[in-house]
Amino acid sequence: MMIATVTGTLFATRKHPRFEGKTLLVVREETPEGTPFGPTFLAIDAVEAGVGDRVVINKEGSSARLMLDDDEIPVQAVIVAVIDRIDHEGWNE
């Protein structure tokens, strides 16, 4: 799992049938302190996240498909939580 920020929403008039009714969001991974790194990528939203939200992402295909209860969906990343706060020894947010 990883921490990321939602940076946008993807709109598609045509998409794989397994994506019908699902929201695709653009996300960018970041450190717990909020420093972005790496490229942006797409994730299916399972928790009604929005642009600007910090989220937890499961970025592993098999686990992502299990979370969506769909063995056939072509997905690698799923947003599984919206972060309210992070408490960790040494830093707070």
C-alpha positions in Angstrom: 0.0 0.0 0.0 1.0 3.6 -0.6 0.1 7.2 0.2 -0.9 9.4 -2.7 -2.8 12.6 -3.6 -5.6 12.7 -6.1 -4.6 15.2 -8.8 -7.4 14.7 -11.3 -10.3 12.7 -12.7 -10.2 10.7 -15.9 -13.3 10.9 -18.2 -13.8 8.3 -20.9 -16.7 8.0 -23.3 -15.6 4.4 -24.2 -14.0 2.0 -21.7 -13.7 -1.6 -20.9 -17.1 -3.0 -19.8 -15.7 -3.9 -16.4 -15.0 -0.2 -15.7 -18.7 0.8 -16.2 -20.0 2.6 -13.1 -16.5 3.0 -11.7 -14.5 6.3 -11.3 -10.9 6.5 -12.5 -8.8 9.0 -10.7 -5.3 10.4 -11.4 -3.0 10.0 -8.4 0.6 10.7 -7.5 2.5 8.9 -4.8 4.0 10.9 -1.9 5.9 10.5 1.3 4.0 10.5 4.6 5.2 14.1 5.0 3.5 15.0 1.7 6.4 15.2 -0.7 5.3 14.0 -4.1 7.6 11.6 -6.1 7.3 9.3 -9.1 5.0 9.5 -12.0 1.2 10.0 -11.9 -0.9 6.9 -12.5 -4.6 5.8 -12.6 -6.5 4.2 -9.7 -10.1 3.0 -9.4 -11.9 4.9 -6.6 -13.6 2.6 -4.1 -14.2 5.2 -1.4 -15.6 8.3 -3.2 -12.3 10.3 -3.0 -11.9 13.6 -4.8 -9.3 15.9 -6.3 -7.0 17.1 -3.5 -7.7 14.2 -1.2 -4.8 12.3 0.3 -5.5 8.6 -0.1 -4.2 5.1 0.6 -3.8 3.0 -2.5 -3.5 -0.7 -3.0 -1.2 -1.0 -6.0 -1.1 -4.8 -6.6 -3.3 -6.4 -9.3 -4.5 -9.5 -7.5 -5.3 -7.7 -4.2 -7.0 -4.8 -6.1 -9.3 -7.3 -7.9 -10.1 -8.9 -4.6 -11.1 -5.6 -3.1 -13.4 -4.9 -6.1 -14.8 -8.5 -5.9 -14.1 -8.9 -9.7 -11.5 -11.5 -10.8 -11.8 -10.3 -14.4 -11.3 -6.5 -14.1 -8.1 -5.2 -15.7 -6.9 -3.2 -12.7 -3.7 -2.6 -10.9 -4.5 0.2 -8.4 -7.5 0.8 -6.1 -8.1 3.7 -3.7 -9.0 2.1 -0.4 -9.1 5.0 2.1 -9.2 8.8 2.3 -6.6 10.0 4.9 -7.8 12.2 7.7 -4.6 12.3 9.6 -1.3 10.4 10.0 0.2 10.0 13.4 3.6 8.4 13.6 6.4 8.6 16.1 8.7 11.4 15.0 6.1 13.4 13.0 2.4 14.2 12.9 0.2 15.5 10.2 
